[in-house]
């Protein structure tokens, strides 16, 4: 039997949260139920769930704030928002901060399950297409692993992997320094810029076994990966 998919469910209504949890568990999902946004963020960091179902209105930290924080360190995990709000601007805000789907209360459990399965299927397809060949290296972005020929693979940090991913996506073109700083570090101030320079140096060292690969510093603009 396949390992159950782990879902983090953040819902401050105890009865509703328990109903959703038990219903998903009957469909072979492993559900981590949290009662507020702060607890959800702690569980996210420690348990590495594969999908998030977040109530928008929660105590201590609302669903939108929680999603923004998580998107700052993980731009891949699927996020579904649950909300009693019906205003168009709320829906727009949910998608603009990185939500993948939006379900208005009251909703049927069957509809939630269909949306979860659709997102997991889409994510699975996306992951299989995110293994890259860079010169004589293979980069598995979902696993954050870099491998040179038949040597032992190197485990990259989250930021190293995401920085390399964006360099590859912009291969032979300039990766805008300010844009990537805002995306991966949250802002483009001097200290974060110095931090990114350190990460670029680390990536150069990990790619130095293939002379055809270069990460060039384009002064005043950003970086360019050539391979």
C-alpha positions, -999 to +999 in steps of 0.1 A: +000+000+000+012+035-009+023+058+020-006+081+029-003+117+017+002+140+047-022+170+048-019+199+072-054+211+081-057+244+100-093+250+112-103+268+144-138+254+146-132+221+165-163+203+153-157+211+116-120+204+119-127+170+133-153+161+107-129+171+079-100+152+095-120+120+100-134+122+065-100+126+049-085+098+070-111+074+056-097+082+021-061+072+032-049+107+040-027+114+071-042+146+086-024+170+110-052+191+125-042+225+140-064+250+158-047+282+149-021+297+125+008+297+149+004+260+157+000+253+120+033+270+111+051+250+138+036+217+125+044+227+089+081+232+098+084+200+118+063+175+098+068+185+062+032+180+049+025+176+012-006+198+010-021+226+031-058+232+038-060+266+056-090+283+071-087+320+064-102+334+096-081+319+125-069+332+159-032+342+165-024+341+128-049+341+099-047+318+069-035+345+045-006+356+068+003+319+073+003+312+036+026+343+029+051+330+055+051+295+040+054+308+004+085+327+015+102+294+021+083+270-001+068+280-034+057+244-044+034+230-017-003+232-028-025+254-007-063+253-004-081+281+014-114+275+033-134+306+041-169+319+050-160+351+030-176+356-004-162+389-014-144+389-048-114+408-034-109+380-008-107+354-034-083+375-055-061+380-024-060+343-017-047+335-052-024+365-053-004+353-022+001+318-036-031+299-030-039+272-055-076+267-047-104+284-027-134+267-012-163+287+003-181+274+034-204+256+036-189+229+013-192+192+008-164+169+019-166+152-015-158+185-032-128+191-010-115+156-017-118+161-054-099+194-052-072+178-031-067+149-055-066+173-085-039+194-069-019+164-058-021+150-094-010+183-109+019+186-084+030+150-092+031+158-130+050+190-123+076+173-102+084+147-128+092+175-153+115+193-128+146+171-132+172+190-152+205+181-169+231+209-164+262+199-183+273+166-167+252+172-136+216+161-129+195+184-107+164+169-091+146+200-079+117+184-060+143+163-040+168+193-039+196+169-050+225+177-073+244+147-088+276+147-109+279+117-132+279+085-110+292+102-079+273+105-046+245+131-048+248+163-029+218+174-008+212+212-014+196+235+011+161+249+003+176+283-008+204+267-028+179+245-047+155+273-054+182+297-065+196+270-089+161+263-101+156+300-111+190+302-127+182+271-148+148+285-158+166+317-170+195+298-185+217+320-208+197+350-197+201+374-168+183+365-136+172+398-121+189+403-087+161+423-071+133+400-083+150+368-069+159+385-036+123+395-031+111+361-040+135+340-019+147+364+009+116+386+012+133+419+003+163+431-016+182+450+011+220+450+014+223+422+039+201+398+019+221+407-012+253+397+006+237+365+017+227+357-019+263+363-030+273+336-005+248+312-019+260+319-055+296+311-043+284+278-028+266+268-060+297+276-081+318+253-059+292+225-062+292+229-100+329+233-105+335+197-118+322+207-152+341+235-168+313+242-193+291+255-165+295+291-153+274+314-131+284+349-142+279+381-122+263+407-145+272+438-125+242+460-117+216+435-130+220+400-116+234+366-125+235+344-156+239+306-158+258+295-189+261+258-197 
